[in-house]
């Protein structure tokens, strides 16, 4: 109990992150009076409220102040992420209460997470975040491409055709603006980490309101565990408008990634094995590649003074190859020839995976005033199709001898020779969904009421050839009410439901039905310091049905699942962000999460893996000189996570930890809208040994946290 009191007090007194300085660097050097809106779900480039209040569109379908939104929403601009020295999606999400890290196999640019104790996509090894409102599988997080990370905590998302039980993460990408500006960024750090990016925005025609934006980036993720991860990316966008009559946009995004899948370290005796945290047990030949090609089109047109039609189309073509080498199974019994700490190994070859996604969405928004009551109407139709063709070749166990984690010997497992077919398999997926949604947001005096209804029809198959599809439909209602106690305080309540398909393999020939969720939430939002500080406190109960579990009929196959049981998470979340005064900015997030499995043939009553009961994130940024042209800033961050289980059986514990980060920055305006910024960042200043999470909630695959990492960054804005 005293620990809970301590952490709650820390949130009230702690420090977090600014937005003001980041926004200063994003100011264009040449500004044109006319503004070119680029995406409806993105707020204006100069929001009246702090950046943390820009995510209401995830819940309601249109941008607006979170003070008027009866749901828990957050936003993390990537400029704030950069000021923290962060590079990954996990770094951004640690600023959001109730979000905890999970792990995946697809390199440093694809990060996994849980929200409110619900595992995003059930922890199946594939993350599905939204990109500009469209859900993409294993979309890589490329910091140079992202404008902000917006989060809805809980089901009931207005965007997309599915609503994950715990919540939704939307990556809002950079888009063309009617201004001339650019930036060049270079960074380097320990373990061969480096990044270089160029962002150039130009107005092609002021009269026609035509602009273009080009972003190019190259990065090499930290190789501290000897798993190289390199990515090259290019993003091009063109936008044109005619005042507020219409806006058009077309974009292309290309990424090429080469990485080595990292399965972490195993557990022994209920804890991660006591080996150096940089120990890597995969073979050095086990590399993977991923190529993503995205085309997106957006158009919106005014149909009168108060009504607008929006149409969006997104196409993804992703191809990949993968060679995997990993420890598998429980430790081998100790014998005269098998020493303690010996594990079996597995290997697999996926020579050519092809994934395609097509998404088409149309929505109509209208604001109507009748008798002093304002109705903000939203109606939409979403079509989504995803196909997957994934051949796989299993390397026989006889070609994968055991390995001892204390005295490892590499080179005994060899990749299959070119052209050799071994134990071929084929995984296919075909998901087709249509969703209809309608919503009315009613503003009447101090009250805001939101009533929404979504109907989803989908046909879905995932598995080997011959697997039978799931054909299902569902109504998903949501209700929310918010009451303004004053100009600075609001209380709210909501009831929301969601549905998301279980895109996993089953040992049977039947695809698995979708996960379903229902949430009840109460909250309080406040403005402080004349609106410069924003706080949010929420309590909730979230129920899930059709949760997946490892299939006990195939215990040695970690990739076979079945629908087995239900779960419940409940908790308290609190956040604070903004400017305390002209020198100090803060961002703080605290969450208490109690997540349990209710019904399951094996794990009923167990705690959900990788979910700690308590998490705390604090970040403070201090500006040393207010009036001087030369600006010095120091940032200090603390992230604390309690103990949690690595496996569904709750037999392996990942210890709690506290991590300290530090940044120190120098910025000098150079005139004519130009500026130069230098930053020194120290990640995990005290070199704390800790573990992030487990892969697929399997205790054999536990991901260690990185030790102390020093990096430097230089950025020229023009």
C-alpha positions, 0 to 999 in steps of 0.5 A, a space after each residue: 500500500 505504501 508503494 501506491 501512495 508513494 507513486 501517486 505522490 510522485 505523479 502529483 509532484 513530478 515533472 514531464 515534457 514540453 511542447 513549446 520549444 519543439 513547436 518553435 523549431 517547427 515554425 516555417 521560415 516563410 509563412 503564407 496566410 492561407 493554410 492548407 489542411 492536410 488530414 482531418 484527424 490532425 489538428 492545426 499546426 498552431 493549436 490553441 491548447 497544448 499538444 497533449 490535447 490533439 487526439 480526440 478524433 480517434 474517439 469522435 472522428 473529428 479534431 477538437 479539444 479533449 476537454 470536450 471529449 468524454 474519452 481518454 485520449 493522448 497525443 505525443 508529438 515527435 518533436 517532444 519525443 526528439 527532445 527526450 532523446 527517444 527514437 522508438 514507438 515504445 519511447 513515445 508510448 511510455 509518456 501515456 498512462 496505461 501503456 506498457 511495452 511488449 515485444 516483437 520479432 520484427 526489428 527495432 522499428 516495429 514496437 509492441 505494446 499493451 494498453 490497459 492490460 489488453 495486449 495489442 493484437 493478443 500478443 501474436 507477433 504482429 502489431 497493427 497500429 493505425 497510420 493516418 487512420 488506416 490499420 497496417 500490419 507491422 508498419 515500421 515506426 520511422 521517426 522522421 515520417 511521424 508528426 505525432 503519436 495519438 492514443 485512445 485508451 479503451 475500445 470504441 475508436 471512430 477510425 478504421 474497421 476494428 477496435 482493439 480491446 485496450 485501445 488504439 494507437 494512430 501514427 499521424 504522418 508528416 504532410 505538405 504545408 503551405 510554407 517554405 521550410 526544411 531541416 537536416 538531422 544527424 545523430 550518432 550513438 553507442 553500438 553503431 547507432 546512427 540516423 540521418 534525415 532531410 525534410 524539405 517542404 516547398 510551396 509550388 504555387 501560392 495562387 493554387 495553394 500547391 505544396 510538396 514535401 519530401 522526407 528521406 531518412 537512413 538509420 541504423 538501430 543500436 546493435 548492442 545485442 549484436 543484431 544489426 537493424 538498418 532502414 532506408 526510407 523515402 516519403 513524398 507528398 503533394 497537396 493542393 487546395 482551393 481555400 476551404 472549398 476542397 483539399 487534395 493530397 497524394 503521397 508515396 512512402 517507401 521503406 527498406 529494412 534489413 534486420 536480425 530477429 532477436 528472441 532475447 534470453 531464456 529463463 531459468 529458475 523462475 527468472 531470466 538466465 544470469 548471462 550478460 544482457 548482450 548475449 545473443 543466441 541466434 546464428 549470425 546468418 539469421 537475417 531478415 528483410 522487409 520492403 514496404 510500399 505505400 500509396 495514399 490519396 486524400 480528398 475532402 470537399 465542402 458541401 455547404 457551410 457546415 457539411 464536408 465529405 472526406 474520402 481516403 484510400 491507402 494501398 500497402 504492398 509489403 514483401 519480406 524474407 526471413 531466416 530465424 534461429 532461436 532457442 525453443 522449449 524448456 531447459 533440457 534435463 541435466 545429464 552427464 553429457 547435458 550440462 545445466 542451462 542447455 536448451 533446444 534450438 529451432 530454425 525457420 526460413 520464410 523465403 518470400 512473404 507477400 502482404 497486401 492491404 487496401 483500405 477505402 474510407 468515406 465519411 460525411 461530417 456536418 454541424 447543425 444548430 437547432 434550438 441552441 443545441 449543436 449537433 456534430 454529426 458523423 457518418 462513415 463507411 470503411 472497406 478493408 482488405 488484407 491478404 497474406 501469402 507466407 511460404 515457410 520452410 522448417 529446418 529439421 531438428 537434426 540440423 539444429 543441435 542444442 546450445 548451452 546459454 553459459 558456454 554457447 557454441 555458434 556455427 552448428 546450425 547452418 541455413 538451408 542450401 539455396 533451392 533445397 525444399 525442407 518441410 514446406 508450409 504455407 500460411 495464407 490470410 484473407 480478411 475482408 471487412 466493411 464497417 458502417 458507423 454513425 455518431 452524434 455529438 451533442 453540445 448543450 450548455 455545460 453538457 456534451 453527449 456522444 452516441 455512436 453505433 458501428 456495424 461490422 461485417 467481415 469474413 476472415 481466414 488465417 492458417 494453412 491451406 484448407 482452413 475454414 473462414 469465420 463469417 461474422 457481424 456485430 453491432 458495436 455501440 458507445 455512449 459518452 457524457 461530459 459535464 463542464 464543472 467550469 471553464 477549467 474542469 470537466 467530468 465524464 463517463 463512457 460505455 464503449 465496445 469493440 471487436 478485432 479479429 484474431 489474426 493467428 494460426 490455429 491447430 485446427 482447420 477453423 479460423 478463430 472468432 474475433 475478440 470482443 470487449 466492453 468498457 465502463 470508464 469515469 474520468 476528470 479533466 482539468 486545465 491549470 495555469 490558464 490552460 498551460 497545464 492539462 491533467 486527466 484522471 480516469 478509472 475503468 473496467 475493461 472486459 474481454 471475450 474470445 481471448 486467445 491462448 496457446 493451444 495445449 494440444 500442441 504445447 511445443 508449438 508457440 504459434 498455435 492458438 485457440 480461443 479460450 476464455 475471458 479476461 478483465 482489467 481495471 485500474 486508475 490512470 493519471 497524467 499531467 503535461 504542459 508548462 509549470 512556468 516560463 522555465 519548467 515544462 513537465 509530462 507525467 503519467 501514472 497507471 495502476 493496472 489489475 489485469 486477470 484471466 477470468 475463464 481459461 482451461 489452464 490459466 484462470 485466475 492468472 495475471 496477464 503477462 507483461 503487465 505490471 500493476 504499477 507504472 510511472 513516467 516522469 519527464 521535466 525540461 528546464 530552460 536555463 535562459 528565458 530572454 537570451 537568444 542562445 537557449 540551454 535546456 536540461 531534461 531529466 526523465 524517470 521511468 519505473 515499472 513494477 514486477 510482472 510475469 513473463 509467461 501465462 502460467 505466472 512462473 517466471 518473474 521479470 523484476 521491477 526497475 527504475 530507469 533514469 534518462 538525461 538530455 542537455 540541449 543547446 539551440 541558437 536562432 540564426 536569423 531568417 527562420 534558421 536555427 541550429 540545435 545540438 543535443 546530448 542524450 544519455 539513456 539509462 544513465 545509471 546503467 540499470 539492468 532490466 528486462 522489457 518484456 517477453 515475446 508472445 508471453 513465452 519465458 524462453 524469449 525474454 528481451 533485456 533492456 539496453 544499458 547506458 547509451 550516450 548519443 549526440 544529435 545535431 539539427 539545422 532548421 531552415 
